[in-house]
Amino acid sequence: MSRPRTQTVLFVCSQNRLRSPTAEQVFSRRQDLEVDSAGTNHGADNPLTAELVAGADVIFVMEETHRSKLQRRFRATLGGRRVICLDIPDDYDFMQPELIRLLEIKASRHLPAIPVTQEPEV
């Protein structure tokens, strides 16, 4: 049985200190995803680059302002990549349980279902 292709996912927020690194940590547990995160602002811990955009199959932004900055700066690199706004405001701390729940609910609906291993019939 062949292993499904790994999907590359990029999470984007402003400073890459709270929301997108939390998302990266939460979704990096999945073996079917390759996950990274970046920030749109100058001084972000991991600044958004054309290479990160080009390497992503799907890009999640936390707010519409991040989508606007992404489209303005990297229009040529975006191509047909899906850019999904999660509408998660900058009101949470890193790894805050409420943030994790929101990310799991909002991002998971746009990602492949986690494969369930079938138990052998007895």
Secondary structure, 3 states (H helix, E strand, C coil): CCCCCCEEEEEEECCCCCHHHHHHHHHCCCCCEEEEEEECCCCCCCECCHHHHHHCCEEEECCHHHHHHHHHHHHHHHCCCEEEECCCCCCCCCCCHHHHHHHHHHHHCCCCCCCCCCCCCC
